[in-house]
Amino acid sequence: MVTFGIEEEFLLVNPDSEMPSSRAGEVITALIPGDGVSLTSSAEFLACQVESSTPICSDRDAALTSLLDFRGRLQDAAAAAGLAVAPTGAAPLVEASPAVVSGTERYQDMGAMAGAVADEHYVNGTHVHVAIPSREEGVQVLNRLRPWLATLGAISANSPYWHGRDTLFASWRLVQYRRWSVQGCPPYFQSSADYDARVAKLMATDIVLDSGHVGWIARLSNRFPTIEIRVADTQLEARDAVLLALVARGLVSTALSEETASVDGGPDTLADPEILDAGLWQAARFGLRGNLLDHGPNGGDLSRAAPAQVGALLDYIRPALEESGDDSFVRAGVAHVLSAGTGSQRQREAVRHGGFAALRPLFATSLTAS
């Protein structure tokens, strides 16, 4: 069984104003220790963000238990401090003044280098780590993931609002991230040596501080023997984060099986980078309420309805999902997202009926929904 882990980033807000609060360090210190099923890091890039990390997981139940454990403890600690937690990909409301960057030396250096980009980095993601046998195999898997990353982004869209207005995007977070120095879909790599050499060249510039600053939406981890898929917004509910992790694992497992069988990568793997980038923008703009670019094995870089593209993704990874026992869970989860809406659609529905104040109960109930 291929193992995986999930990282989630959350926003702390002042309930009275719905504005981000830079008291993450205080809340993290006050977190009641868990029972070992979840871990917590220090504050994220901004002082209003908190990140959680699951242990290494083999199955969906362990992952869901870990996420719910941390979310519940975070909600309790935030409430004790007079704050609320927002499981959203971007802050709906922000102050006019620049964001407060966390106090670590690395984050301070990043903030100084990024300027106004850092000042508005009120965005939160769900990052999925999936284990790989080696970096060489990981690079080939990374190449095979590229055609499907935009589809994952569309499924996970949960950031429609920015500066108190509807952006008309399903994932404004993906748009915000495009402003950093190295972003978007990773390029095609010939080998792990090619990957390492190109990252080294980026780090030799004065706009990339370290390998963690290479912000491709999928990359090899330098800390763990994993591929890190970073395209998804933070999810309203833990079950949706687990759904994304299982789909990501299915993609990696499928790519590993193709590599073992020496299946020709074909035009889908070698898709033009500008097409992949356009597909990512399209996914950010429309989510599941429009078309997505079809880069799959049977596609030809043509737009088609998002549900059809999601169905093609599930068909592509079906053998891997069946082998892991996740096929029914994933199909039910995807059907729920298609019918009930992505997080972005659910946020819009709440605001439509109750204004921005209606986001607070939506976030509160979604945060620990099981």
Disulfide bonds with the S-S distance in Angstrom:
none
